[in-house]
Amino acid sequence: MKFGTVTIVGRPNSGKSTLLNALVGSKISIVSDKPQTTRHRLLGIRNDERGQIAFVDTPGVHKPAYAMNRRMLRSVNDSLRGVDLILHVVDGTISFGAGEQFTLELVKHAAVPTILVINKIDRMAKPRLLPIIDRYSKAYEFVEIVPVSSLSAENLGLLVELVFKHLPEAMPGYDPELVTDRTERFLAAELVREKVFERTREELPYATAVVIRQFDESERTTRNLVRIEADIIVEKKSQAGIIVGAGGINLRDIGTTARREIESLLGCRVYLGLNVRTVEKWRNDDVVLDQLELG
């Protein structure tokens, strides 16, 4: 049996969250085409006959403009310490730039065995792979280089095989029934935030957050019902108006789609009450950031 902790690191929109969900076989990280969707360190656990892998998804590496982003980058750095292996995920469809170089320097500094994962190969011509492999091979001594598609699952089996190859022999570190260490409360908030991302444009998603005010399970056994009250936090009143929409249509749609996914997650009926609250400059507010568990 093998067991180890594997940190997934990469630039925003490199496909880390989709990769984590595919590797674990369950949706534990929300997904969006907008950068900086992942704000927290997320643990996803994979079990099979070879052993157990504890994957750690991290926020995308980016220049921190707010206290929130500085906390996110600190979370990335913390997640690179004391682990058995790193998966450095790069988007094969974009050109190498300063952001990719900065991420590579973080990986080098960690001095942990690293697999380069070239993602999104379903969206690129195969001849483009060779220059990418050549550039990264010359920049750092990766233990493996694996082109994959998180979306189509191409080469994911090979990636898992190579991860196990580089992990130490050990007994599982987590209950085999566990998929993540995050609570249902946390996952419910993330699903609401995902639906906000899906229905808003440009910079608005980055100025929003979700706080669960109430997670009432008192009727879960008797009525198969969980009652959830959540605040969608924005920075300006004009943003609140966009979230709510004309006649409340946007907020209603966010609530409906989020409720369905939360019901699937919890395996029971859900009452979901959503409120939009304006908190100016919350991304620099330590009290709010603590509420959001951005550590």
BALOBA-1460 file (C-alpha; in Angstrom, 3 decimals):
// residues 295
<rec num="1" residu="m" x="0.000" y="0.000" z="0.000"/>
<rec num="2" residu="k" x="1.111" y="3.524" z="-0.737"/>
<rec num="3" residu="f" x="0.024" y="6.840" z="0.762"/>
<rec num="4" residu="g" x="1.116" y="10.423" z="0.291"/>
<rec num="5" residu="t" x="0.088" y="14.047" z="0.019"/>
<rec num="6" residu="v" x="0.176" y="15.627" z="-3.438"/>
<rec num="7" residu="t" x="-0.215" y="19.385" z="-3.889"/>
<rec num="8" residu="i" x="-1.712" y="20.672" z="-7.143"/>
<rec num="9" residu="v" x="-0.331" y="24.074" z="-8.111"/>
<rec num="10" residu="g" x="-0.688" y="26.266" z="-11.176"/>
<rec num="11" residu="r" x="-1.815" y="29.564" z="-12.632"/>
<rec num="12" residu="p" x="-5.488" y="30.641" z="-12.525"/>
<rec num="13" residu="n" x="-7.564" y="28.865" z="-15.169"/>
<rec num="14" residu="s" x="-5.011" y="26.096" z="-15.700"/>
<rec num="15" residu="g" x="-7.734" y="23.561" z="-14.925"/>
<rec num="16" residu="k" x="-6.579" y="22.489" z="-11.449"/>
<rec num="17" residu="s" x="-10.068" y="22.193" z="-9.973"/>
<rec num="18" residu="t" x="-11.406" y="20.157" z="-12.891"/>
<rec num="19" residu="l" x="-8.343" y="17.939" z="-12.562"/>
<rec num="20" residu="l" x="-8.896" y="17.458" z="-8.826"/>
<rec num="21" residu="n" x="-12.541" y="16.491" z="-9.331"/>
<rec num="22" residu="a" x="-11.581" y="14.035" z="-12.075"/>
<rec num="23" residu="l" x="-8.796" y="12.452" z="-10.010"/>
<rec num="24" residu="v" x="-11.016" y="12.053" z="-6.951"/>
<rec num="25" residu="g" x="-14.121" y="11.042" z="-8.903"/>
<rec num="26" residu="s" x="-16.351" y="13.511" z="-7.080"/>
<rec num="27" residu="k" x="-17.112" y="17.223" z="-7.317"/>
<rec num="28" residu="i" x="-15.483" y="18.811" z="-4.312"/>
<rec num="29" residu="s" x="-14.065" y="21.911" z="-6.021"/>
<rec num="30" residu="i" x="-16.278" y="24.379" z="-7.866"/>
<rec num="31" residu="v" x="-15.404" y="25.072" z="-11.480"/>
<rec num="32" residu="s" x="-15.645" y="28.249" z="-13.557"/>
<rec num="33" residu="d" x="-14.049" y="29.693" z="-16.685"/>
<rec num="34" residu="k" x="-13.219" y="32.799" z="-14.656"/>
<rec num="35" residu="p" x="-9.766" y="33.053" z="-13.018"/>
<rec num="36" residu="q" x="-9.325" y="32.890" z="-9.237"/>
<rec num="37" residu="t" x="-12.376" y="30.697" z="-8.687"/>
<rec num="38" residu="t" x="-10.522" y="28.573" z="-6.114"/>
<rec num="39" residu="r" x="-9.838" y="30.585" z="-2.963"/>
<rec num="40" residu="h" x="-9.180" y="27.849" z="-0.414"/>
<rec num="41" residu="r" x="-6.912" y="24.893" z="0.079"/>
<rec num="42" residu="l" x="-9.062" y="21.868" z="-0.789"/>
<rec num="43" residu="l" x="-8.330" y="18.263" z="0.119"/>
<rec num="44" residu="g" x="-9.561" y="15.498" z="-2.172"/>
<rec num="45" residu="i" x="-8.912" y="11.832" z="-1.361"/>
<rec num="46" residu="r" x="-8.557" y="9.012" z="-3.883"/>
<rec num="47" residu="n" x="-8.612" y="5.365" z="-2.797"/>
<rec num="48" residu="d" x="-7.933" y="2.240" z="-4.844"/>
<rec num="49" residu="e" x="-6.179" y="-1.119" z="-4.495"/>
<rec num="50" residu="r" x="-2.760" y="0.559" z="-4.727"/>
<rec num="51" residu="g" x="-3.333" y="2.806" z="-1.742"/>
<rec num="52" residu="q" x="-4.520" y="6.332" z="-1.002"/>
<rec num="53" residu="i" x="-3.624" y="9.732" z="-2.444"/>
<rec num="54" residu="a" x="-4.448" y="12.963" z="-0.611"/>
<rec num="55" residu="f" x="-4.631" y="15.609" z="-3.341"/>
<rec num="56" residu="v" x="-4.494" y="19.250" z="-2.236"/>
<rec num="57" residu="d" x="-5.918" y="21.821" z="-4.664"/>
<rec num="58" residu="t" x="-4.645" y="25.367" z="-4.165"/>
<rec num="59" residu="p" x="-5.679" y="28.848" z="-5.345"/>
<rec num="60" residu="g" x="-4.243" y="29.865" z="-8.712"/>
<rec num="61" residu="v" x="-0.898" y="31.632" z="-8.413"/>
<rec num="62" residu="h" x="-1.390" y="35.329" z="-9.224"/>
<rec num="63" residu="k" x="-0.228" y="38.793" z="-8.194"/>
<rec num="64" residu="p" x="-1.967" y="39.649" z="-4.897"/>
<rec num="65" residu="a" x="-3.884" y="42.935" z="-5.089"/>
<rec num="66" residu="y" x="-5.922" y="42.581" z="-1.874"/>
<rec num="67" residu="a" x="-5.534" y="41.061" z="1.596"/>
<rec num="68" residu="m" x="-7.727" y="38.197" z="0.337"/>
<rec num="69" residu="n" x="-5.281" y="37.444" z="-2.483"/>
<rec num="70" residu="r" x="-2.293" y="37.665" z="-0.150"/>
<rec num="71" residu="r" x="-3.941" y="35.058" z="2.062"/>
<rec num="72" residu="m" x="-4.578" y="32.901" z="-0.997"/>
<rec num="73" residu="l" x="-0.929" y="33.079" z="-2.069"/>
<rec num="74" residu="r" x="0.192" y="32.269" z="1.472"/>
<rec num="75" residu="s" x="-2.059" y="29.215" z="1.339"/>
<rec num="76" residu="v" x="-0.282" y="28.099" z="-1.844"/>
<rec num="77" residu="n" x="3.142" y="28.461" z="-0.237"/>
<rec num="78" residu="d" x="2.038" y="26.602" z="2.897"/>
<rec num="79" residu="s" x="0.640" y="23.759" z="0.781"/>
<rec num="80" residu="l" x="4.001" y="23.240" z="-0.928"/>
<rec num="81" residu="r" x="5.747" y="22.420" z="2.353"/>
<rec num="82" residu="g" x="6.073" y="18.940" z="3.789"/>
<rec num="83" residu="v" x="4.331" y="17.151" z="0.918"/>
<rec num="84" residu="d" x="5.447" y="14.039" z="-0.963"/>
<rec num="85" residu="l" x="4.830" y="15.250" z="-4.496"/>
<rec num="86" residu="i" x="3.738" y="18.320" z="-6.482"/>
<rec num="87" residu="l" x="1.610" y="18.359" z="-9.612"/>
<rec num="88" residu="h" x="2.557" y="21.537" z="-11.501"/>
<rec num="89" residu="v" x="-0.388" y="22.102" z="-13.838"/>
<rec num="90" residu="v" x="0.066" y="24.301" z="-16.905"/>
<rec num="91" residu="d" x="-2.464" y="25.265" z="-19.555"/>
<rec num="92" residu="g" x="-1.068" y="23.923" z="-22.812"/>
<rec num="93" residu="t" x="-3.133" y="26.379" z="-24.863"/>
<rec num="94" residu="i" x="-1.434" y="29.555" z="-23.590"/>
<rec num="95" residu="s" x="2.048" y="30.939" z="-24.126"/>
<rec num="96" residu="f" x="4.718" y="30.892" z="-21.426"/>
<rec num="97" residu="g" x="4.852" y="34.251" z="-19.638"/>
<rec num="98" residu="a" x="5.812" y="35.994" z="-16.412"/>
<rec num="99" residu="g" x="3.040" y="34.286" z="-14.452"/>
<rec num="100" residu="e" x="4.193" y="30.835" z="-15.540"/>
<rec num="101" residu="q" x="7.781" y="31.743" z="-14.647"/>
<rec num="102" residu="f" x="6.720" y="32.937" z="-11.178"/>
<rec num="103" residu="t" x="4.827" y="29.695" z="-10.543"/>
<rec num="104" residu="l" x="7.803" y="27.670" z="-11.729"/>
<rec num="105" residu="e" x="10.040" y="29.533" z="-9.273"/>
<rec num="106" residu="l" x="7.676" y="28.609" z="-6.418"/>
<rec num="107" residu="v" x="7.923" y="24.967" z="-7.442"/>
<rec num="108" residu="k" x="11.720" y="25.132" z="-7.667"/>
<rec num="109" residu="h" x="11.954" y="26.743" z="-4.235"/>
<rec num="110" residu="a" x="9.791" y="23.991" z="-2.708"/>
<rec num="111" residu="a" x="12.414" y="21.404" z="-3.762"/>
<rec num="112" residu="v" x="9.828" y="18.585" z="-3.799"/>
<rec num="113" residu="p" x="9.633" y="15.906" z="-6.530"/>
<rec num="114" residu="t" x="7.328" y="17.387" z="-9.165"/>
<rec num="115" residu="i" x="5.298" y="16.058" z="-12.072"/>
<rec num="116" residu="l" x="4.607" y="18.568" z="-14.845"/>
<rec num="117" residu="v" x="1.000" y="18.181" z="-15.993"/>
<rec num="118" residu="i" x="0.323" y="19.804" z="-19.362"/>
<rec num="119" residu="n" x="-3.441" y="20.252" z="-19.293"/>
<rec num="120" residu="k" x="-6.124" y="20.942" z="-21.927"/>
<rec num="121" residu="i" x="-4.492" y="18.857" z="-24.675"/>
<rec num="122" residu="d" x="-8.000" y="18.287" z="-26.066"/>
<rec num="123" residu="r" x="-7.937" y="21.953" z="-27.150"/>
<rec num="124" residu="m" x="-4.538" y="22.041" z="-28.820"/>
<rec num="125" residu="a" x="-2.727" y="20.556" z="-31.802"/>
<rec num="126" residu="k" x="-0.424" y="17.747" z="-30.675"/>
<rec num="127" residu="p" x="2.711" y="19.221" z="-32.398"/>
<rec num="128" residu="r" x="2.486" y="22.144" z="-29.939"/>
<rec num="129" residu="l" x="3.329" y="19.775" z="-27.081"/>
<rec num="130" residu="l" x="6.979" y="19.298" z="-28.009"/>
<rec num="131" residu="p" x="8.056" y="22.969" z="-27.578"/>
<rec num="132" residu="i" x="6.246" y="23.110" z="-24.204"/>
<rec num="133" residu="i" x="7.921" y="19.926" z="-23.007"/>
<rec num="134" residu="d" x="11.288" y="21.192" z="-24.225"/>
<rec num="135" residu="r" x="10.954" y="24.582" z="-22.470"/>
<rec num="136" residu="y" x="9.951" y="23.117" z="-19.117"/>
<rec num="137" residu="s" x="12.464" y="20.248" z="-19.314"/>
<rec num="138" residu="k" x="15.287" y="22.765" z="-19.681"/>
<rec num="139" residu="a" x="13.928" y="24.946" z="-16.850"/>
<rec num="140" residu="y" x="13.565" y="22.254" z="-14.162"/>
<rec num="141" residu="e" x="14.169" y="18.563" z="-13.562"/>
<rec num="142" residu="f" x="10.632" y="17.205" z="-13.352"/>
<rec num="143" residu="v" x="10.339" y="13.561" z="-12.312"/>
<rec num="144" residu="e" x="7.659" y="13.059" z="-14.999"/>
<rec num="145" residu="i" x="5.955" y="15.093" z="-17.725"/>
<rec num="146" residu="v" x="2.378" y="14.068" z="-18.543"/>
<rec num="147" residu="p" x="0.068" y="15.699" z="-21.125"/>
<rec num="148" residu="v" x="-3.574" y="15.303" z="-20.017"/>
<rec num="149" residu="s" x="-7.094" y="16.528" z="-20.534"/>
<rec num="150" residu="s" x="-8.980" y="16.993" z="-17.265"/>
<rec num="151" residu="l" x="-12.182" y="17.402" z="-19.257"/>
<rec num="152" residu="s" x="-11.989" y="14.279" z="-21.445"/>
<rec num="153" residu="a" x="-9.932" y="12.258" z="-18.912"/>
<rec num="154" residu="e" x="-7.220" y="11.557" z="-21.501"/>
<rec num="155" residu="n" x="-4.085" y="10.187" z="-19.767"/>
<rec num="156" residu="l" x="-5.565" y="10.606" z="-16.273"/>
<rec num="157" residu="g" x="-5.085" y="6.890" z="-15.602"/>
<rec num="158" residu="l" x="-1.422" y="7.246" z="-16.538"/>
<rec num="159" residu="l" x="-1.083" y="10.297" z="-14.288"/>
<rec num="160" residu="v" x="-2.502" y="8.412" z="-11.281"/>
<rec num="161" residu="e" x="-0.167" y="5.488" z="-11.991"/>
<rec num="162" residu="l" x="2.848" y="7.821" z="-12.022"/>
<rec num="163" residu="v" x="1.710" y="9.563" z="-8.838"/>
<rec num="164" residu="f" x="1.580" y="6.220" z="-7.028"/>
<rec num="165" residu="k" x="5.023" y="5.387" z="-8.431"/>
<rec num="166" residu="h" x="6.543" y="8.366" z="-6.594"/>
<rec num="167" residu="l" x="4.700" y="7.974" z="-3.276"/>
<rec num="168" residu="p" x="6.157" y="6.172" z="-0.237"/>
<rec num="169" residu="e" x="4.874" y="2.874" z="1.068"/>
<rec num="170" residu="a" x="2.521" y="3.609" z="3.955"/>
<rec num="171" residu="m" x="-0.912" y="2.878" z="5.328"/>
<rec num="172" residu="p" x="-3.776" y="5.261" z="4.418"/>
<rec num="173" residu="g" x="-3.752" y="8.517" z="6.325"/>
<rec num="174" residu="y" x="-7.515" y="9.090" z="6.091"/>
<rec num="175" residu="d" x="-10.695" y="7.069" z="6.505"/>
<rec num="176" residu="p" x="-11.226" y="5.284" z="3.162"/>
<rec num="177" residu="e" x="-14.847" y="6.509" z="3.179"/>
<rec num="178" residu="l" x="-13.727" y="10.139" z="3.258"/>
<rec num="179" residu="v" x="-13.631" y="12.153" z="0.023"/>
<rec num="180" residu="t" x="-12.718" y="15.551" z="1.503"/>
<rec num="181" residu="d" x="-12.131" y="17.133" z="4.906"/>
<rec num="182" residu="r" x="-14.387" y="20.084" z="4.092"/>
<rec num="183" residu="t" x="-17.771" y="20.327" z="5.798"/>
<rec num="184" residu="e" x="-21.136" y="20.233" z="4.049"/>
<rec num="185" residu="r" x="-21.612" y="23.822" z="5.209"/>
<rec num="186" residu="f" x="-18.451" y="24.908" z="3.388"/>
<rec num="187" residu="l" x="-19.329" y="22.972" z="0.222"/>
<rec num="188" residu="a" x="-22.837" y="24.481" z="0.172"/>
<rec num="189" residu="a" x="-21.375" y="28.008" z="0.286"/>
<rec num="190" residu="e" x="-19.014" y="27.135" z="-2.556"/>
<rec num="191" residu="l" x="-21.871" y="25.847" z="-4.724"/>
<rec num="192" residu="v" x="-23.763" y="29.109" z="-4.251"/>
<rec num="193" residu="r" x="-20.615" y="31.035" z="-5.201"/>
<rec num="194" residu="e" x="-20.184" y="28.892" z="-8.296"/>
<rec num="195" residu="k" x="-23.676" y="29.858" z="-9.476"/>
<rec num="196" residu="v" x="-22.870" y="33.540" z="-8.877"/>
<rec num="197" residu="f" x="-19.796" y="33.101" z="-11.081"/>
<rec num="198" residu="e" x="-21.892" y="31.491" z="-13.799"/>
<rec num="199" residu="r" x="-24.364" y="34.387" z="-13.907"/>
<rec num="200" residu="t" x="-22.142" y="37.448" z="-13.602"/>
<rec num="201" residu="r" x="-19.618" y="39.028" z="-15.934"/>
<rec num="202" residu="e" x="-16.243" y="40.712" z="-15.911"/>
<rec num="203" residu="e" x="-14.955" y="41.784" z="-12.471"/>
<rec num="204" residu="l" x="-18.114" y="41.194" z="-10.435"/>
<rec num="205" residu="p" x="-17.389" y="37.555" z="-9.470"/>
<rec num="206" residu="y" x="-14.146" y="38.560" z="-7.756"/>
<rec num="207" residu="a" x="-15.991" y="41.116" z="-5.638"/>
<rec num="208" residu="t" x="-18.446" y="38.505" z="-4.319"/>
<rec num="209" residu="a" x="-18.308" y="35.982" z="-1.507"/>
<rec num="210" residu="v" x="-20.789" y="33.706" z="0.253"/>
<rec num="211" residu="v" x="-21.254" y="33.320" z="4.014"/>
<rec num="212" residu="i" x="-23.575" y="30.671" z="5.470"/>
<rec num="213" residu="r" x="-25.507" y="32.279" z="8.337"/>
<rec num="214" residu="q" x="-27.546" y="29.205" z="9.222"/>
<rec num="215" residu="f" x="-27.152" y="25.505" z="8.475"/>
<rec num="216" residu="d" x="-30.062" y="23.885" z="10.314"/>
<rec num="217" residu="e" x="-30.153" y="20.079" z="10.281"/>
<rec num="218" residu="s" x="-32.798" y="19.699" z="13.003"/>
<rec num="219" residu="e" x="-35.343" y="18.334" z="10.484"/>
<rec num="220" residu="r" x="-32.924" y="16.190" z="8.504"/>
<rec num="221" residu="t" x="-34.011" y="12.949" z="10.153"/>
<rec num="222" residu="t" x="-37.712" y="13.695" z="10.594"/>
<rec num="223" residu="r" x="-38.496" y="15.525" z="7.340"/>
<rec num="224" residu="n" x="-35.418" y="14.832" z="5.207"/>
<rec num="225" residu="l" x="-34.865" y="18.599" z="5.140"/>
<rec num="226" residu="v" x="-31.945" y="20.952" z="5.762"/>
<rec num="227" residu="r" x="-32.556" y="24.696" z="6.042"/>
<rec num="228" residu="i" x="-29.768" y="26.987" z="4.834"/>
<rec num="229" residu="e" x="-29.597" y="30.777" z="5.019"/>
<rec num="230" residu="a" x="-26.727" y="32.421" z="3.151"/>
<rec num="231" residu="d" x="-25.458" y="35.936" z="2.439"/>
<rec num="232" residu="i" x="-23.951" y="36.826" z="-0.922"/>
<rec num="233" residu="i" x="-21.508" y="39.612" z="-0.102"/>
<rec num="234" residu="v" x="-20.645" y="42.344" z="-2.610"/>
<rec num="235" residu="e" x="-18.633" y="45.560" z="-2.342"/>
<rec num="236" residu="k" x="-21.061" y="48.073" z="-3.907"/>
<rec num="237" residu="k" x="-24.814" y="48.630" z="-4.037"/>
<rec num="238" residu="s" x="-24.667" y="48.603" z="-7.836"/>
<rec num="239" residu="q" x="-23.204" y="45.088" z="-7.653"/>
<rec num="240" residu="a" x="-26.023" y="44.006" z="-5.370"/>
<rec num="241" residu="g" x="-28.486" y="45.195" z="-8.006"/>
<rec num="242" residu="i" x="-26.798" y="43.050" z="-10.638"/>
<rec num="243" residu="i" x="-26.876" y="39.965" z="-8.410"/>
<rec num="244" residu="v" x="-30.573" y="40.462" z="-7.623"/>
<rec num="245" residu="g" x="-31.531" y="41.324" z="-11.213"/>
<rec num="246" residu="a" x="-34.763" y="42.816" z="-12.530"/>
<rec num="247" residu="g" x="-37.615" y="41.608" z="-10.376"/>
<rec num="248" residu="g" x="-35.180" y="39.376" z="-8.482"/>
<rec num="249" residu="i" x="-34.765" y="37.012" z="-11.439"/>
<rec num="250" residu="n" x="-30.982" y="36.577" z="-11.143"/>
<rec num="251" residu="l" x="-31.068" y="35.837" z="-7.433"/>
<rec num="252" residu="r" x="-33.932" y="33.399" z="-7.958"/>
<rec num="253" residu="d" x="-32.016" y="31.548" z="-10.675"/>
<rec num="254" residu="i" x="-28.858" y="31.423" z="-8.557"/>
<rec num="255" residu="g" x="-30.869" y="30.014" z="-5.668"/>
<rec num="256" residu="t" x="-32.696" y="27.413" z="-7.767"/>
<rec num="257" residu="t" x="-29.607" y="25.985" z="-9.459"/>
<rec num="258" residu="a" x="-27.540" y="26.069" z="-6.251"/>
<rec num="259" residu="r" x="-30.322" y="24.353" z="-4.268"/>
<rec num="260" residu="r" x="-30.490" y="21.474" z="-6.741"/>
<rec num="261" residu="e" x="-26.768" y="20.809" z="-6.483"/>
<rec num="262" residu="i" x="-26.777" y="21.148" z="-2.692"/>
<rec num="263" residu="e" x="-29.640" y="18.637" z="-2.509"/>
<rec num="264" residu="s" x="-27.567" y="16.231" z="-4.594"/>
<rec num="265" residu="l" x="-24.602" y="16.814" z="-2.275"/>
<rec num="266" residu="l" x="-26.566" y="16.324" z="0.953"/>
<rec num="267" residu="g" x="-28.916" y="13.623" z="-0.281"/>
<rec num="268" residu="c" x="-31.983" y="15.369" z="1.110"/>
<rec num="269" residu="r" x="-34.382" y="18.256" z="0.469"/>
<rec num="270" residu="v" x="-32.980" y="21.743" z="1.003"/>
<rec num="271" residu="y" x="-34.576" y="25.077" z="1.779"/>
<rec num="272" residu="l" x="-32.114" y="27.739" z="0.588"/>
<rec num="273" residu="g" x="-32.641" y="31.360" z="1.534"/>
<rec num="274" residu="l" x="-30.343" y="33.892" z="-0.135"/>
<rec num="275" residu="n" x="-29.727" y="37.488" z="0.880"/>
<rec num="276" residu="v" x="-27.429" y="40.016" z="-0.815"/>
<rec num="277" residu="r" x="-25.357" y="42.154" z="1.553"/>
<rec num="278" residu="t" x="-23.028" y="45.060" z="0.734"/>
<rec num="279" residu="v" x="-19.738" y="45.257" z="2.654"/>
<rec num="280" residu="e" x="-17.386" y="47.895" z="1.259"/>
<rec num="281" residu="k" x="-13.821" y="46.740" z="0.632"/>
<rec num="282" residu="w" x="-14.489" y="43.320" z="2.174"/>
<rec num="283" residu="r" x="-11.493" y="41.856" z="0.308"/>
<rec num="284" residu="n" x="-9.280" y="43.896" z="2.660"/>
<rec num="285" residu="d" x="-11.423" y="43.240" z="5.754"/>
<rec num="286" residu="d" x="-9.809" y="40.665" z="8.064"/>
<rec num="287" residu="v" x="-13.067" y="40.057" z="9.951"/>
<rec num="288" residu="v" x="-14.882" y="39.050" z="6.754"/>
<rec num="289" residu="l" x="-11.904" y="37.048" z="5.507"/>
<rec num="290" residu="d" x="-11.844" y="35.122" z="8.783"/>
<rec num="291" residu="q" x="-15.566" y="34.376" z="8.364"/>
<rec num="292" residu="l" x="-14.784" y="33.009" z="4.922"/>
<rec num="293" residu="e" x="-12.043" y="30.791" z="6.414"/>
<rec num="294" residu="l" x="-9.460" y="32.371" z="4.149"/>
<rec num="295" residu="g" x="-6.421" y="31.571" z="6.220"/>
